[in-house]
Amino acid sequence: MIDDLDRSIMRALTRDGRTPYTTLARELAVSEATVRQRVARLQESGALRIVALCNPLTLGHQSVRLMIRVRDLTPRAVARSLADMPMVNHVALCAGSQDIFLEGTCRDQPQLVQLLDEIRMLPGVSRVQVLLLLELFKDYSWDGLDNAVGQAVTGR
């Protein structure tokens, strides 16, 4: 169960994932050991992952989103195969007209063609809809959970 202290830690790390535990402890009026234990527990549970994000478009890379329909296999089986591909950053099962949502980053257009060829040849993949990103305005953020139904990250 995530409590108010966990939410405060996650909110602070959302602003800057490099914030030292000593700083977090001082801001939250708890011990550094408490912060360290809480972060470790949140990471082990899968509720928190601290990563560095970059905008692949500013680095000259091709960033692509794919919507994939599956036939003859379960979407879960195909998603596991897709997750093993090195150019794939994000794979999620979907409800609706598509079965799988995928995000990938390729260094250039030839590598993008290679990725698409590999995906289209995978057993179970019946259709691939390609969305090529042209400009990125916002990347991943837990901020979107502030007003979501369910357990709020900010305690609202």
C-alpha positions, 0 to 999 in steps of 0.5 A: 500500500502506498501512503502519503510519505511514499507519494511525497517521495515519488513526487520529489523524484518526479521533479528530479530523480537524482535528488539525494536521499539526504535532501529528501529526508530533510525535506520530508522530516524523516531519516535518510534510512527511511527514504532509502527503504521506501524507495527500495520498496517502491522499486521492488514492487514496480510502483517506481522506476528511476530513469533518465529520459531524453528526446530521441528526436533532438538526437536525430533518431527516428521515434515510432509508435505502432498499433499492432493487431494479433491473430493466431496467438495471444497478444500476451505471447506476441508482446513478450516477443516484441519486448525482447527487441532492442529497439523497442522501448515500451510494449503494452496490451490494449483494449479496443481495435488494436491489441498491442501498443509499442514505442520504439526508437531507431538511430535512422530510417534504415534501422526503422525499416529493419524494425518494421520488417522484424515485427511484421515477420513475427508469428501472430502479427497480422497488422501494423499501424505505424505512427512516426513522431515528428515533434515531441511536446511532452514525454512520460510523467507521473503528473497525469496520475494526479487527477486519475481515479484510483489511488492518487500519487499526490494524495488528493 
